[in-house]
Amino acid sequence: MSEPAPLFRVVRGRPSAEETAALTVVLVAARAARARAARQAATRAQSTWASHARALRAQPAPGQDAWRRSALPS
């Protein structure tokens, strides 16, 4: 089995082990934040107007101002 591709490559200079570790932490945290933002965008709540539950709600009872209550979200 071949080795996995490295996360990054140093092209100039000689960073210490601490500097390399700090850079690794920053890169992994940035990647995790981007993944978390993508998950939140995918699971964002649907608006009331677009929800199919609005079509399934109970119809307003007949009476005075029933037409007005029919346009209000439940």
C-alpha positions, 0 to 999 in steps of 0.5 A: 500500500502506498503512503497517503499524500502529505497535508503540506510540503515545506518548499523553503527554509527549515521549520522546527517541529513546533512550527510544523505542528502549529501549521498543522493545527491551523490547517486542520482547524481551517478544514474542520471549520469549512466542513462544519459550515458546509454541514450547517448550510446543508441542514439549514431550516426550510422557510415556513412558506416553502414547507410542505407542512403548510399545505397539510395544516388544518383549514381555518374554521368558517366565520368572521374574518376567516379569509384573513386567517387563511393567509396567516402562517400556522 
